[in-house]
Amino acid sequence: MTEIILAPLPLDMDTELERLARRYKGAGGLGIQLLNTLGTRADGLLDRLPAPVRDQLNGATQAALTQAMNAASGSRKVVPDQAEWLNTAVSTAMGAAGGFGGLPTALAELPVTTTLLLRVIEGVAVEHGFDAAAESVRFDCVQVFAAAGPLDHDDGADLAFLSARVALSGAAVQAIVARVAPRLAVVMGQKLAAQTVPVLGAVAGAAVNYAYTSYYTDMAHVHFGLRRLAIDADMEQEAVLERLKAQVLALR
């Protein structure tokens, strides 16, 4: 196998890559601990859901994500981007409310949480200097969901979500929605299952929303931070991604 020699980056870019790698590495850790504390586990969580819900989850997630895109973008004209701690607090409260009534209220809360998560991701894009209204940026915002969630965190395998692309066209965003929806359906199914835990539904909903909001905020920072680095260094996205992968592996 031919060894790939990576040319050195300027010191400040090396520092930023290490910061992004540490953010990626640490994403979801607290969420996993919280879910484990509540007695939930990644394996078999979806078995808690009724069969009809499991069967409809993929289509429902795709519809919720499509609606969330429009709602999240539309809300930017009315409500400004909020601090990360406030986004997390609002999401946590929504999860508690959704879990309080068990599966029916959790299902009703799901599209609202999806919209909030997408809006949070858009806010991070803007923070890194991107236009959230641009088609390419909306594409990237949805693509962040391809990183799955903290229950699927595996210290590196999900980095593929940073480089996957389809040709940008009028149907590009819908194409990425269709591709991302199955993975997001699993994540949201785990969330619903946690919220059906007897007695602890509200607590579970709050904890899961806290974990997921924190996780996707981190993933958005990694995603758009990497895009910004590539632009600023005038380098190919894949070249910067390889350096990020090396940083993540070095942190093991």
N, C-alpha and C positions, 0 to 999 in steps of 0.2 A: 504494500500500500504506500502511495506517495505521501510523504509528510507535508502538511500545509504550513508554511511559515507565515505568521501574521506580522505585518509591519507594525512597529510601535506607534501608538497614538500619543498625542500631546498629553502632558501630565494631567491637565484638568479633565480631559476626556476619560483617561484611565480612572480617575477618581470618581467621575460620574457613573461609569460603567460598574465600578465596584459597589457604589451606592444602590444602583438599580438591581444588581445581583443580590445584594443583601435584602432588599425589599421583596424581591421575588422569593428568595429562600424562606423568609419569615412569614410570607402571606399564608393565612389560614391556620397557623399553628394554634393560636388561642381559640379559634372556632372549633377545632377538633377537640380540644380539652373541654370546652363548654358542652359540646354535644355528648362526649363521653361521660361527663359528670351527670348529665340528665338520663344516663342509662341507655342512650341510643347508640347504634353502631352503623357504619357504612354498609356492611354486609347485611343483606336481608331487610333493610329499611323499607324498600318498596313493597315488600310482602305485607306490610301493615295496611296498604291501601286496598279498597275494594277492587275487584277485577274490572268493573266498568270504568272506574277512574283511571286505572293503569292503561287500559286500552285506548282511552281518549286523550291521554296526557300529551302525546306528541302533537296532535292537531291543535289542542287547546293552547299549548305553549307557543306554537307557531303563530296562531291568531293573536295571542296576548302580546307577543313580541312585535308583530306588525302594528297593532294598535298602540303599543307603548312608544314606538318610534315617532308616530305622529303626535301623541300626547306630550312626550318629552320635549320635542322640538317646539311645539306650540306654547308650552308653558314658559319657555325662555323669554317670550315677549311680555309676560305678566310677572313672573317671579324670578328675581336674579339668582345666580349661583350662590349657594350657601357654604359655610365652613364645613369641613369634613366631619367635625364632631357633631354638628347639628344634623347633618344628613344621617349619620349613624343613629343619633338619638330618635329622630323621626321614624326611621325604619324599624328600630327596636320597638317603639310604641305600637307601630302598625302590626308587627308580628305578634305582639301580646294580644292586641285586639282580635286579630285573625284567629289565634289559637284558643281564645277564650270559649268560643262556641263549638270547638271541635272542627270536623271536616267541612261542614257547610260554610262556616265563616272563613275558614282557611282558604277554601276555593274562591270565595268572593274577594279575599284580600290579595290573592296571587297576582292578578294583572296590575293591581295598584303598586305592589312591591316591584314588579318587573319594570314599570314605568319609572319609579323612583331610582332603581339601579341604573337604568339607561340614562336618566338625567344626570346622575352622579358621574357616570363615565363621560358624558358630554362636557360636564364642567371641568373635568381633568384635562380633556382635550384642549379646551379654551385656555386653561392654565399654562399649557405647554405651547401656546401660541397658534393653535389651529382654529379654523372657522368651523364651528359646529354645524352650520347650515350647508357646508359644502358636501356634495355627494360622496366624495372620497372619504371624508371624515366620518360621515354617518355610517358608511361601510365599515370603517375601522371600529367605530363604537360598538356595532353589533358583533364584530369579530372578537372583541374582548370576551364576550360570553363563551367563545370556543375554548376558553381556558378552564371550562367546567367550574368546579367549586372546591371549597376546602376539603371536602370528603374525598376528592379525587386527586388531591395534591400529591405529586410524586417527585418533587425536587429536580425537575428538568424535562420530563417527557412532553409536558404541555407547552414548551417553548415553541413548538411548531406553529402555534396559533399566531405568532408574530410575523411569520413569513408567508403564510398562505394567501393567495390572491386570485381573483378572477378578473376577466377583462371588464373595465368600468364602462357601463352603459346604462341606459334607462332602467334595465332590469337587474342591475348588479346587486343592489341592496336586497331585493327580494330573493335573489339567488343565494346570498350569504345567509339570509334568514332561514331559508329552507335547509341549508347545510348545518347551521348552528343549532336549530330547534331540537333535533334529537338529543344532543348532548345536554342542552339546557333543560330539556324535559326530565332527564334523569336527576339533575340537580334539584329542580323544583319538586319532583316527586319525593325526593328525600326530605325536603323541607315540609311538604304536606304530611308525610308519614310522621315526622317528629311532632307536628302539631296535633296529631290524633292521640298522643300518649295520654291515657286517663289522668285526670286531675292536673297534670303538669302541662296541659296544652298551651296555656297562655305563656308560661315560663319558657317552654320549648320554642314557641313562636318568636318570642323576644330574643332568645339566645341565638336561634338560627338566623334571624334577620340581621342581628348584630354581626355575626360571623360572616355572612355573605356580603353585607355592605362593606365591611372592612376588607374582605378578600378582593372584591371587584374594584374597589378603590385602588388597592395596591397593584392589581393587574393592569388597570388603566394607566397608572403612573409608569409602569414598566413599558407598556406598549407605546405610549406617546412620547415617553422620555427617550426610548430607543429611536423612534422616528425623528425626533428633534436632533438627536446626536448625528444621525445619518445625514440629515440636511445640512447641519452646521459644519460637518467635516467633509461634505461633498463626497460621500462614500456610498456604495451600494448598500441597501438595507441588509442583504444577506451577509455582507462582510462584517458589519457591526454586530449582527446577530451571533455570528461565530465567536466573536470576542465576549459577548455576554454569556454564551454557553460555557466558555472556558472559565469565566469568572464564577459562575454558579458551581461548576464542578470543583473549582479550587476551594470553595467554601465548605465542602463536605467534611 
